[in-house]
Amino acid sequence: MELSSAPAIFSHSSSAQLLKPALGFRLSLPRHIRISTSPSTIPRFLRMASQSQHHESISCASPPGDNGFPAITSSPVESARIGEVKRVTKETNVSVKINLDGNGVADSSTGIPFLDHMLDQLASHGLFDVHVRATGDTHIDDHHTNEDVALAIGTALLKALGERKGINRFGDFTAPLDEALIHVSLDLSGRPYLGYNLEIPTQRVGTYDTQLVEHFFQSLVNTSGMTLHIRQLAGKNSHHIIEATFKAFARALRQATESDPRRGGTIPRFTIFFKRSLVTVVKDSACCSELMRRPDQFS
């Protein structure tokens, strides 16, 4: 046994000196072990992200870091997902602004009171901030204004979603309203399709033509690139059936646009194709009909 003065075995920046072993024995540690309080040895999940203002989450989809723990990545849903569109035609003048991460603020004036009421449901139950202003040839009927508002909302939704990083993509909700029961299922797939099965017993609710409900959702689907199925499970009152439809749609859309933390901010593979196909529609929803008539000019 070797007797000697033992040096300090811990590396520390403190000025305090550690006491040497009382009997002067030298303590030998294996050469590959080094005790240190360096921040680099602290697991990442224990570090404070005090410098970042964004919410952070651990993504299991991310490759492990150099210490074996999952890397910390930013929240997959970006902040301020806002889409804004202005659409002007011979019949209408429409402006729409939608914030997917809002608080349910409804501010709509379309000149069609019942449609305003339905857009209030979209905002309230989706927790979206929805701002719509529209003027149109409602002295003739509500057809053009109803259609162009829906086209603009679909385009604004498309803009707000951006690359759709880390979203759930799918949404499904069944909403009751008294005797009415409506099921809505949707996929933000980039493939426009509407499956519609409502049996509305009256031709009008107030002054609103109930045939325009299907036309509203078909127009929204066309510019947003959404697969949407609407099914009536029960219902006899026209107002209840339509309102339950908008409530179920809002709730399903909210599910689809919210973050799935396990996806780790990944971009759905359909997004690149969809952006190439409808890039002109993002700039101006009025080009949707042109894209259908002359697809070769938009390749």
Sequence and secondary structure as in RCSB ss.txt:
>XXXX:A:sequence
MELSSAPAIFSHSSSAQLLKPALGFRLSLPRHIRISTSPSTIPRFLRMASQSQHHESISCASPPGDNGFPAITSS
PVESARIGEVKRVTKETNVSVKINLDGNGVADSSTGIPFLDHMLDQLASHGLFDVHVRATGDTHIDDHHTNEDVA
LAIGTALLKALGERKGINRFGDFTAPLDEALIHVSLDLSGRPYLGYNLEIPTQRVGTYDTQLVEHFFQSLVNTSG
MTLHIRQLAGKNSHHIIEATFKAFARALRQATESDPRRGGTIPRFTIFFKRSLVTVVKDSACCSELMRRPDQFS
>XXXX:A:secstr
  B      S  S S      TT B     TT      GGGS GGGS  TT  S EEE TTS B TTSSB EEE 
SS S  EEEEEEE SSEEEEEEEETTS   EEEE S HHHHHHHHHHHHHHT EEEEEEEE TTT SHHHHHHHH
HHHHHHHHHHHTT TTB  EEEEEEEETTEEEEEEEE  S  EEEEE   SSSEETTEETTHHHHHHHHHHHHHT
 EEEEEEEE   HHHHHHHHHHHHHHHHHHHHSB GGGTT   THHHHHHHHSHHHHH GGGHHHHHH GGGG 
